[in-house]
Amino acid sequence: MKKIIVLLVLSLVVGYSVPSNFYDYFAKMKEHQTKFVSCKLVESSCEKIPWYLGLSKGSIQYRCDQNIHVRKYGNKCIAHKDYYDPRSLTGAIGHVWYDFLWQ
C-alpha cells in the first residue's frame, strides 16, 4: 500500500513539473548554456538541418524557434541557445562571427 501511495505522489510531482510548452524548457536559458531535452519533443517541434550545413560532430542537428540548436546523438538530445539564428543571411553572418568564432 505504501508503494502505491509513493508512486502516486511521484507521478503527480512529475506531471506538474513537466512544462506545458516545449519552449518553457528554455524560458530562462542564457546563450550557450546546454540542457538535455526530450528527443520526441525536439523531433515534433523543430526543423531538421540538412547534413551539409554546419558541423555535425557525429550528430543529427535540429533548429528550433528562439535560437535553440539541438544535437541528437543516438537517443540523447542536447540543446543550447545561440545568440544568432543562422537560418537567415544576416543571422548566418552573426552566427559565424559571434557564436562560432568567439564562443
One Martini backbone bead per residue (centre of mass of N, CA, C, O) as a GRO file, in nm:
protein
  103
    1MET     BB    1   0.057   0.063  -0.020
    2LYS     BB    2   0.302   0.255   0.002
    3LYS     BB    3   0.395   0.226  -0.294
    4ILE     BB    4   0.143   0.350  -0.424
    5ILE     BB    5   0.162   0.629  -0.293
    6VAL     BB    6   0.442   0.702  -0.395
    7LEU     BB    7   0.373   0.678  -0.698
    8LEU     BB    8   0.151   0.894  -0.701
    9VAL     BB    9   0.322   1.130  -0.603
   10LEU     BB   10   0.540   1.116  -0.827
   11SER     BB   11   0.346   1.151  -1.069
   12LEU     BB   12   0.247   1.433  -0.984
   13VAL     BB   13   0.518   1.579  -0.982
   14VAL     BB   14   0.595   1.520  -1.276
   15GLY     BB   15   0.337   1.635  -1.412
   16TYR     BB   16   0.386   1.937  -1.292
   17SER     BB   17   0.697   1.975  -1.404
   18VAL     BB   18   0.598   1.972  -1.686
   19PRO     BB   19   0.591   2.147  -1.950
   20SER     BB   20   0.348   2.266  -2.174
   21ASN     BB   21   0.596   2.377  -2.333
   22PHE     BB   22   0.885   2.347  -2.501
   23TYR     BB   23   0.989   2.655  -2.440
   24ASP     BB   24   0.992   2.640  -2.121
   25TYR     BB   25   1.276   2.516  -2.096
   26PHE     BB   26   1.404   2.815  -2.225
   27ALA     BB   27   1.317   3.079  -2.075
   28LYS     BB   28   1.604   3.104  -1.878
   29MET     BB   29   1.805   3.074  -2.101
   30LYS     BB   30   2.121   3.109  -2.199
   31GLU     BB   31   2.373   3.153  -2.384
   32HIS     BB   32   2.539   2.843  -2.421
   33GLN     BB   33   2.351   2.678  -2.267
   34THR     BB   34   2.300   2.347  -2.153
   35LYS     BB   35   2.058   2.075  -2.236
   36PHE     BB   36   1.850   1.820  -2.172
   37VAL     BB   37   1.621   1.660  -2.400
   38SER     BB   38   1.349   1.560  -2.565
   39CYS     BB   39   1.334   1.398  -2.868
   40LYS     BB   40   1.031   1.407  -2.927
   41LEU     BB   41   0.999   1.715  -2.905
   42VAL     BB   42   1.204   1.792  -3.119
   43GLU     BB   43   1.083   1.639  -3.369
   44SER     BB   44   0.796   1.799  -3.345
   45SER     BB   45   0.924   2.126  -3.310
   46CYS     BB   46   1.158   2.093  -3.525
   47GLU     BB   47   1.418   2.159  -3.758
   48LYS     BB   48   1.591   1.990  -3.983
   49ILE     BB   49   1.921   1.965  -4.071
   50PRO     BB   50   2.120   1.941  -4.310
   51TRP     BB   51   2.422   1.773  -4.344
   52TYR     BB   52   2.576   2.027  -4.503
   53LEU     BB   53   2.516   2.192  -4.244
   54GLY     BB   54   2.748   2.242  -4.058
   55LEU     BB   55   2.871   2.084  -3.760
   56SER     BB   56   2.786   1.770  -3.659
   57LYS     BB   57   2.962   1.576  -3.476
   58GLY     BB   58   2.783   1.302  -3.510
   59SER     BB   59   2.500   1.445  -3.569
   60ILE     BB   60   2.173   1.547  -3.538
   61GLN     BB   61   2.016   1.845  -3.647
   62TYR     BB   62   1.837   2.117  -3.483
   63ARG     BB   63   1.597   2.385  -3.535
   64CYS     BB   64   1.459   2.636  -3.339
   65ASP     BB   65   1.308   2.848  -3.188
   66GLN     BB   66   1.483   3.089  -3.012
   67ASN     BB   67   1.781   2.984  -3.093
   68ILE     BB   68   1.764   2.668  -3.097
   69HIS     BB   69   2.008   2.402  -3.057
   70VAL     BB   70   2.008   2.056  -3.167
   71ARG     BB   71   2.162   1.750  -3.063
   72LYS     BB   72   2.167   1.409  -3.190
   73TYR     BB   73   2.272   1.120  -2.996
   74GLY     BB   74   2.088   0.892  -3.079
   75ASN     BB   75   1.888   0.915  -2.772
   76LYS     BB   76   2.028   1.204  -2.735
   77CYS     BB   77   1.956   1.546  -2.632
   78ILE     BB   78   2.124   1.857  -2.704
   79ALA     BB   79   2.091   2.192  -2.588
   80HIS     BB   80   2.123   2.528  -2.725
   81LYS     BB   81   2.176   2.882  -2.717
   82ASP     BB   82   2.181   3.123  -2.949
   83TYR     BB   83   2.227   3.446  -3.057
   84TYR     BB   84   2.214   3.342  -3.356
   85ASP     BB   85   2.023   3.274  -3.645
   86PRO     BB   86   2.132   3.095  -3.945
   87ARG     BB   87   1.865   3.108  -4.148
   88SER     BB   88   1.984   3.378  -4.221
   89LEU     BB   89   2.208   3.588  -4.347
   90THR     BB   90   2.259   3.771  -4.099
   91GLY     BB   91   2.261   3.534  -3.897
   92ALA     BB   92   2.503   3.381  -4.021
   93ILE     BB   93   2.712   3.598  -3.976
   94GLY     BB   94   2.670   3.624  -3.669
   95HIS     BB   95   2.723   3.327  -3.603
   96VAL     BB   96   3.012   3.308  -3.705
   97TRP     BB   97   3.126   3.547  -3.540
   98TYR     BB   98   3.006   3.479  -3.247
   99ASP     BB   99   2.933   3.168  -3.193
  100PHE     BB  100   3.188   3.033  -3.335
  101LEU     BB  101   3.453   3.212  -3.275
  102TRP     BB  102   3.388   3.323  -2.954
  103GLN     BB  103   3.255   3.037  -2.808
   0.00000   0.00000   0.00000
